[in-house]
Amino acid sequence: MKRQKRDLGERAYAKGYQSGLTGKSRDNCPHIDGPIRQQWLGGWRDGRADQWDGYTGVSGIHRLGTN
């Protein structure tokens, strides 16, 4: 089994980051409650901050490898 499927927290962060980087609303979070939602929202916040700083496209992917 792939590591991505096993670690839901990292996967939620990555999906949230991608949503934030593309400018989507945080209301699009697919999780209702709990730590997975917090991971997704943390990724979304980081993605939005990177979008505002101009890290879009390939230059924004640098963050996904560090978490």
N, CA, C and O atoms as a Maestro MAE file, in Angstrom:
{
 s_m_m2io_version
 :::
 2.0.0
}

f_m_ct {
 s_m_title
 :::
 protein
 m_atom[268] {
  # First column is atom index #
  i_m_mmod_type
  r_m_x_coord
  r_m_y_coord
  r_m_z_coord
  i_m_residue_number
  s_m_chain_name
  s_m_pdb_residue_name
  s_m_pdb_atom_name
  i_m_atomic_number
  :::
  1 25 0.845 -1.180 0.000 1 A "MET " " N  " 7
  2 3 0.000 0.000 0.000 1 A "MET " " CA " 6
  3 2 0.887 1.240 0.000 1 A "MET " " C  " 6
  4 15 1.924 1.284 0.661 1 A "MET " " O  " 8
  5 25 0.471 2.205 -0.727 2 A "LYS " " N  " 7
  6 3 1.254 3.435 -0.813 2 A "LYS " " CA " 6
  7 2 1.186 4.227 0.488 2 A "LYS " " C  " 6
  8 15 0.188 4.194 1.208 2 A "LYS " " O  " 8
  9 25 2.262 4.931 0.763 3 A "ARG " " N  " 7
  10 3 2.339 5.737 1.979 3 A "ARG " " CA " 6
  11 2 1.285 6.838 1.991 3 A "ARG " " C  " 6
  12 15 0.749 7.181 3.044 3 A "ARG " " O  " 8
  13 25 0.990 7.390 0.818 4 A "GLN " " N  " 7
  14 3 0.022 8.480 0.734 4 A "GLN " " CA " 6
  15 2 -1.348 8.032 1.249 4 A "GLN " " C  " 6
  16 15 -2.048 8.805 1.902 4 A "GLN " " O  " 8
  17 25 -1.718 6.822 0.966 5 A "LYS " " N  " 7
  18 3 -3.021 6.336 1.396 5 A "LYS " " CA " 6
  19 2 -3.054 6.072 2.903 5 A "LYS " " C  " 6
  20 15 -4.115 6.172 3.519 5 A "LYS " " O  " 8
  21 25 -1.913 5.736 3.502 6 A "ARG " " N  " 7
  22 3 -1.882 5.410 4.916 6 A "ARG " " CA " 6
  23 2 -1.892 6.634 5.810 6 A "ARG " " C  " 6
  24 15 -2.532 6.616 6.861 6 A "ARG " " O  " 8
  25 25 -1.200 7.699 5.425 7 A "ASP " " N  " 7
  26 3 -1.088 8.869 6.282 7 A "ASP " " CA " 6
  27 2 -2.111 9.924 5.876 7 A "ASP " " C  " 6
  28 15 -1.848 10.762 5.013 7 A "ASP " " O  " 8
  29 25 -3.266 9.873 6.503 8 A "LEU " " N  " 7
  30 3 -4.364 10.766 6.140 8 A "LEU " " CA " 6
  31 2 -4.076 12.225 6.486 8 A "LEU " " C  " 6
  32 15 -4.551 13.131 5.802 8 A "LEU " " O  " 8
  33 25 -3.298 12.454 7.549 9 A "GLY " " N  " 7
  34 3 -2.979 13.826 7.946 9 A "GLY " " CA " 6
  35 2 -2.157 14.541 6.886 9 A "GLY " " C  " 6
  36 15 -2.464 15.676 6.520 9 A "GLY " " O  " 8
  37 25 -1.115 13.883 6.392 10 A "GLU " " N  " 7
  38 3 -0.286 14.493 5.346 10 A "GLU " " CA " 6
  39 2 -1.066 14.661 4.047 10 A "GLU " " C  " 6
  40 15 -0.903 15.650 3.333 10 A "GLU " " O  " 8
  41 25 -1.903 13.695 3.756 11 A "ARG " " N  " 7
  42 3 -2.711 13.783 2.536 11 A "ARG " " CA " 6
  43 2 -3.706 14.943 2.626 11 A "ARG " " C  " 6
  44 15 -3.902 15.678 1.658 11 A "ARG " " O  " 8
  45 25 -4.330 15.100 3.792 12 A "ALA " " N  " 7
  46 3 -5.276 16.205 3.984 12 A "ALA " " CA " 6
  47 2 -4.556 17.540 3.865 12 A "ALA " " C  " 6
  48 15 -5.077 18.472 3.253 12 A "ALA " " O  " 8
  49 25 -3.348 17.642 4.452 13 A "TYR " " N  " 7
  50 3 -2.571 18.877 4.361 13 A "TYR " " CA " 6
  51 2 -2.267 19.204 2.895 13 A "TYR " " C  " 6
  52 15 -2.426 20.346 2.462 13 A "TYR " " O  " 8
  53 25 -1.830 18.198 2.137 14 A "ALA " " N  " 7
  54 3 -1.466 18.408 0.736 14 A "ALA " " CA " 6
  55 2 -2.672 18.842 -0.085 14 A "ALA " " C  " 6
  56 15 -2.568 19.736 -0.925 14 A "ALA " " O  " 8
  57 25 -3.811 18.211 0.156 15 A "LYS " " N  " 7
  58 3 -5.026 18.583 -0.584 15 A "LYS " " CA " 6
  59 2 -5.485 19.990 -0.201 15 A "LYS " " C  " 6
  60 15 -5.916 20.755 -1.063 15 A "LYS " " O  " 8
  61 25 -5.397 20.331 1.067 16 A "GLY " " N  " 7
  62 3 -5.754 21.676 1.510 16 A "GLY " " CA " 6
  63 2 -4.822 22.716 0.927 16 A "GLY " " C  " 6
  64 15 -5.255 23.793 0.518 16 A "GLY " " O  " 8
  65 25 -3.524 22.386 0.890 17 A "TYR " " N  " 7
  66 3 -2.544 23.306 0.312 17 A "TYR " " CA " 6
  67 2 -2.856 23.562 -1.165 17 A "TYR " " C  " 6
  68 15 -2.812 24.702 -1.625 17 A "TYR " " O  " 8
  69 25 -3.167 22.510 -1.891 18 A "GLN " " N  " 7
  70 3 -3.492 22.669 -3.309 18 A "GLN " " CA " 6
  71 2 -4.742 23.520 -3.497 18 A "GLN " " C  " 6
  72 15 -4.804 24.338 -4.415 18 A "GLN " " O  " 8
  73 25 -5.732 23.333 -2.637 19 A "SER " " N  " 7
  74 3 -6.949 24.142 -2.721 19 A "SER " " CA " 6
  75 2 -6.668 25.605 -2.404 19 A "SER " " C  " 6
  76 15 -7.183 26.496 -3.079 19 A "SER " " O  " 8
  77 25 -5.864 25.854 -1.393 20 A "GLY " " N  " 7
  78 3 -5.521 27.231 -1.045 20 A "GLY " " CA " 6
  79 2 -4.692 27.901 -2.115 20 A "GLY " " C  " 6
  80 15 -4.868 29.086 -2.398 20 A "GLY " " O  " 8
  81 25 -3.783 27.143 -2.711 21 A "LEU " " N  " 7
  82 3 -2.909 27.698 -3.741 21 A "LEU " " CA " 6
  83 2 -3.681 28.084 -4.994 21 A "LEU " " C  " 6
  84 15 -3.311 29.030 -5.690 21 A "LEU " " O  " 8
  85 25 -4.755 27.354 -5.281 22 A "THR " " N  " 7
  86 3 -5.558 27.666 -6.457 22 A "THR " " CA " 6
  87 2 -6.646 28.693 -6.175 22 A "THR " " C  " 6
  88 15 -7.391 29.074 -7.077 22 A "THR " " O  " 8
  89 25 -6.742 29.151 -4.901 23 A "GLY " " N  " 7
  90 3 -7.675 30.219 -4.572 23 A "GLY " " CA " 6
  91 2 -9.067 29.756 -4.198 23 A "GLY " " C  " 6
  92 15 -9.999 30.560 -4.182 23 A "GLY " " O  " 8
  93 25 -9.230 28.483 -3.898 24 A "LYS " " N  " 7
  94 3 -10.547 27.981 -3.517 24 A "LYS " " CA " 6
  95 2 -10.869 28.373 -2.084 24 A "LYS " " C  " 6
  96 15 -9.974 28.653 -1.287 24 A "LYS " " O  " 8
  97 25 -12.146 28.388 -1.771 25 A "SER " " N  " 7
  98 3 -12.613 28.784 -0.444 25 A "SER " " CA " 6
  99 2 -12.351 27.676 0.572 25 A "SER " " C  " 6
  100 15 -12.320 26.495 0.224 25 A "SER " " O  " 8
  101 25 -12.162 28.067 1.823 26 A "ARG " " N  " 7
  102 3 -11.961 27.056 2.862 26 A "ARG " " CA " 6
  103 2 -13.250 26.316 3.169 26 A "ARG " " C  " 6
  104 15 -13.225 25.286 3.843 26 A "ARG " " O  " 8
  105 25 -14.373 26.820 2.688 27 A "ASP " " N  " 7
  106 3 -15.645 26.124 2.862 27 A "ASP " " CA " 6
  107 2 -15.697 24.835 2.042 27 A "ASP " " C  " 6
  108 15 -16.604 24.022 2.222 27 A "ASP " " O  " 8
  109 25 -14.746 24.647 1.158 28 A "ASN " " N  " 7
  110 3 -14.688 23.436 0.342 28 A "ASN " " CA " 6
  111 2 -14.035 22.272 1.076 28 A "ASN " " C  " 6
  112 15 -13.830 21.212 0.484 28 A "ASN " " O  " 8
  113 25 -13.708 22.444 2.334 29 A "CYS " " N  " 7
  114 3 -13.064 21.374 3.107 29 A "CYS " " CA " 6
  115 2 -13.995 20.166 3.174 29 A "CYS " " C  " 6
  116 15 -15.143 20.297 3.597 29 A "CYS " " O  " 8
  117 25 -13.512 18.989 2.762 30 A "PRO " " N  " 7
  118 3 -14.375 17.807 2.744 30 A "PRO " " CA " 6
  119 2 -14.538 17.133 4.105 30 A "PRO " " C  " 6
  120 15 -15.310 16.181 4.217 30 A "PRO " " O  " 8
  121 25 -13.848 17.589 5.124 31 A "HIS " " N  " 7
  122 3 -13.881 16.952 6.440 31 A "HIS " " CA " 6
  123 2 -14.762 17.748 7.394 31 A "HIS " " C  " 6
  124 15 -14.763 18.979 7.367 31 A "HIS " " O  " 8
  125 25 -15.501 17.048 8.227 32 A "ILE " " N  " 7
  126 3 -16.452 17.680 9.141 32 A "ILE " " CA " 6
  127 2 -15.760 18.200 10.401 32 A "ILE " " C  " 6
  128 15 -15.870 19.384 10.720 32 A "ILE " " O  " 8
  129 25 -15.062 17.342 11.109 33 A "ASP " " N  " 7
  130 3 -14.449 17.701 12.388 33 A "ASP " " CA " 6
  131 2 -13.150 16.943 12.581 33 A "ASP " " C  " 6
  132 15 -12.800 16.062 11.795 33 A "ASP " " O  " 8
  133 25 -12.445 17.299 13.639 34 A "GLY " " N  " 7
  134 3 -11.304 16.521 14.067 34 A "GLY " " CA " 6
  135 2 -9.967 16.995 13.544 34 A "GLY " " C  " 6
  136 15 -9.865 18.035 12.894 34 A "GLY " " O  " 8
  137 25 -8.943 16.211 13.840 35 A "PRO " " N  " 7
  138 3 -7.576 16.603 13.479 35 A "PRO " " CA " 6
  139 2 -7.327 16.598 11.966 35 A "PRO " " C  " 6
  140 15 -6.479 17.343 11.474 35 A "PRO " " O  " 8
  141 25 -8.052 15.776 11.242 36 A "ILE " " N  " 7
  142 3 -7.874 15.754 9.783 36 A "ILE " " CA " 6
  143 2 -8.353 17.076 9.186 36 A "ILE " " C  " 6
  144 15 -7.733 17.607 8.265 36 A "ILE " " O  " 8
  145 25 -9.449 17.602 9.709 37 A "ARG " " N  " 7
  146 3 -9.932 18.922 9.248 37 A "ARG " " CA " 6
  147 2 -8.907 20.002 9.566 37 A "ARG " " C  " 6
  148 15 -8.675 20.896 8.752 37 A "ARG " " O  " 8
  149 25 -8.292 19.927 10.744 38 A "GLN " " N  " 7
  150 3 -7.285 20.915 11.126 38 A "GLN " " CA " 6
  151 2 -6.064 20.835 10.213 38 A "GLN " " C  " 6
  152 15 -5.479 21.862 9.869 38 A "GLN " " O  " 8
  153 25 -5.683 19.635 9.825 39 A "GLN " " N  " 7
  154 3 -4.569 19.471 8.889 39 A "GLN " " CA " 6
  155 2 -4.917 20.094 7.544 39 A "GLN " " C  " 6
  156 15 -4.098 20.791 6.945 39 A "GLN " " O  " 8
  157 25 -6.141 19.839 7.070 40 A "TRP " " N  " 7
  158 3 -6.576 20.381 5.783 40 A "TRP " " CA " 6
  159 2 -6.574 21.906 5.835 40 A "TRP " " C  " 6
  160 15 -6.081 22.558 4.915 40 A "TRP " " O  " 8
  161 25 -7.122 22.475 6.904 41 A "LEU " " N  " 7
  162 3 -7.187 23.932 7.028 41 A "LEU " " CA " 6
  163 2 -5.796 24.540 7.170 41 A "LEU " " C  " 6
  164 15 -5.546 25.632 6.658 41 A "LEU " " O  " 8
  165 25 -4.895 23.856 7.852 42 A "GLY " " N  " 7
  166 3 -3.513 24.337 7.952 42 A "GLY " " CA " 6
  167 2 -2.846 24.379 6.580 42 A "GLY " " C  " 6
  168 15 -2.138 25.332 6.255 42 A "GLY " " O  " 8
  169 25 -3.073 23.352 5.789 43 A "GLY " " N  " 7
  170 3 -2.552 23.337 4.428 43 A "GLY " " CA " 6
  171 2 -3.183 24.425 3.582 43 A "GLY " " C  " 6
  172 15 -2.514 25.064 2.770 43 A "GLY " " O  " 8
  173 25 -4.479 24.631 3.779 44 A "TRP " " N  " 7
  174 3 -5.181 25.671 3.013 44 A "TRP " " CA " 6
  175 2 -4.613 27.049 3.337 44 A "TRP " " C  " 6
  176 15 -4.388 27.860 2.438 44 A "TRP " " O  " 8
  177 25 -4.379 27.316 4.634 45 A "ARG " " N  " 7
  178 3 -3.811 28.616 5.040 45 A "ARG " " CA " 6
  179 2 -2.422 28.825 4.435 45 A "ARG " " C  " 6
  180 15 -2.108 29.912 3.950 45 A "ARG " " O  " 8
  181 25 -1.602 27.786 4.466 46 A "ASP " " N  " 7
  182 3 -0.260 27.898 3.883 46 A "ASP " " CA " 6
  183 2 -0.340 28.095 2.372 46 A "ASP " " C  " 6
  184 15 0.443 28.853 1.799 46 A "ASP " " O  " 8
  185 25 -1.281 27.416 1.733 47 A "GLY " " N  " 7
  186 3 -1.461 27.578 0.287 47 A "GLY " " CA " 6
  187 2 -1.913 28.981 -0.079 47 A "GLY " " C  " 6
  188 15 -1.443 29.559 -1.058 47 A "GLY " " O  " 8
  189 25 -2.827 29.522 0.712 48 A "ARG " " N  " 7
  190 3 -3.287 30.894 0.453 48 A "ARG " " CA " 6
  191 2 -2.154 31.892 0.657 48 A "ARG " " C  " 6
  192 15 -2.002 32.828 -0.128 48 A "ARG " " O  " 8
  193 25 -1.364 31.699 1.699 49 A "ALA " " N  " 7
  194 3 -0.239 32.606 1.961 49 A "ALA " " CA " 6
  195 2 0.761 32.549 0.805 49 A "ALA " " C  " 6
  196 15 1.285 33.578 0.379 49 A "ALA " " O  " 8
  197 25 1.020 31.351 0.305 50 A "ASP " " N  " 7
  198 3 1.938 31.221 -0.830 50 A "ASP " " CA " 6
  199 2 1.350 31.833 -2.101 50 A "ASP " " C  " 6
  200 15 2.081 32.389 -2.921 50 A "ASP " " O  " 8
  201 25 0.036 31.731 -2.264 51 A "GLN " " N  " 7
  202 3 -0.597 32.349 -3.435 51 A "GLN " " CA " 6
  203 2 -0.453 33.866 -3.354 51 A "GLN " " C  " 6
  204 15 -0.146 34.519 -4.352 51 A "GLN " " O  " 8
  205 25 -0.674 34.420 -2.176 52 A "TRP " " N  " 7
  206 3 -0.546 35.870 -2.003 52 A "TRP " " CA " 6
  207 2 0.889 36.334 -2.211 52 A "TRP " " C  " 6
  208 15 1.127 37.448 -2.676 52 A "TRP " " O  " 8
  209 25 1.849 35.470 -1.862 53 A "ASP " " N  " 7
  210 3 3.262 35.808 -2.043 53 A "ASP " " CA " 6
  211 2 3.760 35.555 -3.459 53 A "ASP " " C  " 6
  212 15 4.911 35.850 -3.777 53 A "ASP " " O  " 8
  213 25 2.899 35.013 -4.305 54 A "GLY " " N  " 7
  214 3 3.267 34.810 -5.706 54 A "GLY " " CA " 6
  215 2 3.827 33.440 -6.029 54 A "GLY " " C  " 6
  216 15 4.337 33.229 -7.129 54 A "GLY " " O  " 8
  217 25 3.744 32.505 -5.095 55 A "TYR " " N  " 7
  218 3 4.234 31.152 -5.347 55 A "TYR " " CA " 6
  219 2 3.119 30.319 -5.973 55 A "TYR " " C  " 6
  220 15 2.483 29.513 -5.293 55 A "TYR " " O  " 8
  221 25 2.889 30.512 -7.243 56 A "THR " " N  " 7
  222 3 1.868 29.728 -7.925 56 A "THR " " CA " 6
  223 2 2.537 28.825 -8.945 56 A "THR " " C  " 6
  224 15 3.676 29.063 -9.349 56 A "THR " " O  " 8
  225 25 1.833 27.801 -9.353 57 A "GLY " " N  " 7
  226 3 2.387 26.870 -10.324 57 A "GLY " " CA " 6
  227 2 3.494 26.022 -9.727 57 A "GLY " " C  " 6
  228 15 3.377 25.544 -8.599 57 A "GLY " " O  " 8
  229 25 4.556 25.837 -10.472 58 A "VAL " " N  " 7
  230 3 5.659 24.976 -10.051 58 A "VAL " " CA " 6
  231 2 6.387 25.546 -8.844 58 A "VAL " " C  " 6
  232 15 6.882 24.779 -8.018 58 A "VAL " " O  " 8
  233 25 6.468 26.843 -8.717 59 A "SER " " N  " 7
  234 3 7.195 27.433 -7.591 59 A "SER " " CA " 6
  235 2 6.487 27.210 -6.257 59 A "SER " " C  " 6
  236 15 7.110 27.372 -5.208 59 A "SER " " O  " 8
  237 25 5.209 26.844 -6.264 60 A "GLY " " N  " 7
  238 3 4.482 26.603 -5.028 60 A "GLY " " CA " 6
  239 2 4.581 25.186 -4.518 60 A "GLY " " C  " 6
  240 15 4.186 24.914 -3.384 60 A "GLY " " O  " 8
  241 25 5.092 24.282 -5.316 61 A "ILE " " N  " 7
  242 3 5.145 22.882 -4.938 61 A "ILE " " CA " 6
  243 2 6.229 22.617 -3.894 61 A "ILE " " C  " 6
  244 15 6.222 21.562 -3.260 61 A "ILE " " O  " 8
  245 25 7.143 23.540 -3.708 62 A "HIS " " N  " 7
  246 3 8.240 23.336 -2.762 62 A "HIS " " CA " 6
  247 2 7.745 23.022 -1.354 62 A "HIS " " C  " 6
  248 15 8.443 22.334 -0.608 62 A "HIS " " O  " 8
  249 25 6.592 23.491 -0.977 63 A "ARG " " N  " 7
  250 3 6.090 23.301 0.381 63 A "ARG " " CA " 6
  251 2 5.579 21.878 0.628 63 A "ARG " " C  " 6
  252 15 5.629 21.388 1.756 63 A "ARG " " O  " 8
  253 25 5.094 21.223 -0.412 64 A "LEU " " N  " 7
  254 3 4.512 19.907 -0.227 64 A "LEU " " CA " 6
  255 2 5.538 18.862 0.174 64 A "LEU " " C  " 6
  256 15 5.189 17.913 0.877 64 A "LEU " " O  " 8
  257 25 6.766 18.995 -0.238 65 A "GLY " " N  " 7
  258 3 7.792 18.028 0.097 65 A "GLY " " CA " 6
  259 2 8.318 18.152 1.505 65 A "GLY " " C  " 6
  260 15 8.925 17.207 2.009 65 A "GLY " " O  " 8
  261 25 8.111 19.281 2.163 66 A "THR " " N  " 7
  262 3 8.681 19.519 3.481 66 A "THR " " CA " 6
  263 2 7.765 19.060 4.607 66 A "THR " " C  " 6
  264 15 8.231 18.918 5.737 66 A "THR " " O  " 8
  265 25 6.502 18.826 4.353 67 A "ASN " " N  " 7
  266 3 5.571 18.439 5.426 67 A "ASN " " CA " 6
  267 2 5.249 16.983 5.371 67 A "ASN " " C  " 6
  268 15 4.482 16.489 6.198 67 A "ASN " " O  " 8
  :::
 }
 m_bond[267] {
  # First column is bond index #
  i_m_from
  i_m_to
  i_m_order
  :::
  1 1 2 1
  2 2 3 1
  3 3 4 2
  4 3 5 1
  5 5 6 1
  6 6 7 1
  7 7 8 2
  8 7 9 1
  9 9 10 1
  10 10 11 1
  11 11 12 2
  12 11 13 1
  13 13 14 1
  14 14 15 1
  15 15 16 2
  16 15 17 1
  17 17 18 1
  18 18 19 1
  19 19 20 2
  20 19 21 1
  21 21 22 1
  22 22 23 1
  23 23 24 2
  24 23 25 1
  25 25 26 1
  26 26 27 1
  27 27 28 2
  28 27 29 1
  29 29 30 1
  30 30 31 1
  31 31 32 2
  32 31 33 1
  33 33 34 1
  34 34 35 1
  35 35 36 2
  36 35 37 1
  37 37 38 1
  38 38 39 1
  39 39 40 2
  40 39 41 1
  41 41 42 1
  42 42 43 1
  43 43 44 2
  44 43 45 1
  45 45 46 1
  46 46 47 1
  47 47 48 2
  48 47 49 1
  49 49 50 1
  50 50 51 1
  51 51 52 2
  52 51 53 1
  53 53 54 1
  54 54 55 1
  55 55 56 2
  56 55 57 1
  57 57 58 1
  58 58 59 1
  59 59 60 2
  60 59 61 1
  61 61 62 1
  62 62 63 1
  63 63 64 2
  64 63 65 1
  65 65 66 1
  66 66 67 1
  67 67 68 2
  68 67 69 1
  69 69 70 1
  70 70 71 1
  71 71 72 2
  72 71 73 1
  73 73 74 1
  74 74 75 1
  75 75 76 2
  76 75 77 1
  77 77 78 1
  78 78 79 1
  79 79 80 2
  80 79 81 1
  81 81 82 1
  82 82 83 1
  83 83 84 2
  84 83 85 1
  85 85 86 1
  86 86 87 1
  87 87 88 2
  88 87 89 1
  89 89 90 1
  90 90 91 1
  91 91 92 2
  92 91 93 1
  93 93 94 1
  94 94 95 1
  95 95 96 2
  96 95 97 1
  97 97 98 1
  98 98 99 1
  99 99 100 2
  100 99 101 1
  101 101 102 1
  102 102 103 1
  103 103 104 2
  104 103 105 1
  105 105 106 1
  106 106 107 1
  107 107 108 2
  108 107 109 1
  109 109 110 1
  110 110 111 1
  111 111 112 2
  112 111 113 1
  113 113 114 1
  114 114 115 1
  115 115 116 2
  116 115 117 1
  117 117 118 1
  118 118 119 1
  119 119 120 2
  120 119 121 1
  121 121 122 1
  122 122 123 1
  123 123 124 2
  124 123 125 1
  125 125 126 1
  126 126 127 1
  127 127 128 2
  128 127 129 1
  129 129 130 1
  130 130 131 1
  131 131 132 2
  132 131 133 1
  133 133 134 1
  134 134 135 1
  135 135 136 2
  136 135 137 1
  137 137 138 1
  138 138 139 1
  139 139 140 2
  140 139 141 1
  141 141 142 1
  142 142 143 1
  143 143 144 2
  144 143 145 1
  145 145 146 1
  146 146 147 1
  147 147 148 2
  148 147 149 1
  149 149 150 1
  150 150 151 1
  151 151 152 2
  152 151 153 1
  153 153 154 1
  154 154 155 1
  155 155 156 2
  156 155 157 1
  157 157 158 1
  158 158 159 1
  159 159 160 2
  160 159 161 1
  161 161 162 1
  162 162 163 1
  163 163 164 2
  164 163 165 1
  165 165 166 1
  166 166 167 1
  167 167 168 2
  168 167 169 1
  169 169 170 1
  170 170 171 1
  171 171 172 2
  172 171 173 1
  173 173 174 1
  174 174 175 1
  175 175 176 2
  176 175 177 1
  177 177 178 1
  178 178 179 1
  179 179 180 2
  180 179 181 1
  181 181 182 1
  182 182 183 1
  183 183 184 2
  184 183 185 1
  185 185 186 1
  186 186 187 1
  187 187 188 2
  188 187 189 1
  189 189 190 1
  190 190 191 1
  191 191 192 2
  192 191 193 1
  193 193 194 1
  194 194 195 1
  195 195 196 2
  196 195 197 1
  197 197 198 1
  198 198 199 1
  199 199 200 2
  200 199 201 1
  201 201 202 1
  202 202 203 1
  203 203 204 2
  204 203 205 1
  205 205 206 1
  206 206 207 1
  207 207 208 2
  208 207 209 1
  209 209 210 1
  210 210 211 1
  211 211 212 2
  212 211 213 1
  213 213 214 1
  214 214 215 1
  215 215 216 2
  216 215 217 1
  217 217 218 1
  218 218 219 1
  219 219 220 2
  220 219 221 1
  221 221 222 1
  222 222 223 1
  223 223 224 2
  224 223 225 1
  225 225 226 1
  226 226 227 1
  227 227 228 2
  228 227 229 1
  229 229 230 1
  230 230 231 1
  231 231 232 2
  232 231 233 1
  233 233 234 1
  234 234 235 1
  235 235 236 2
  236 235 237 1
  237 237 238 1
  238 238 239 1
  239 239 240 2
  240 239 241 1
  241 241 242 1
  242 242 243 1
  243 243 244 2
  244 243 245 1
  245 245 246 1
  246 246 247 1
  247 247 248 2
  248 247 249 1
  249 249 250 1
  250 250 251 1
  251 251 252 2
  252 251 253 1
  253 253 254 1
  254 254 255 1
  255 255 256 2
  256 255 257 1
  257 257 258 1
  258 258 259 1
  259 259 260 2
  260 259 261 1
  261 261 262 1
  262 262 263 1
  263 263 264 2
  264 263 265 1
  265 265 266 1
  266 266 267 1
  267 267 268 2
  :::
 }
}
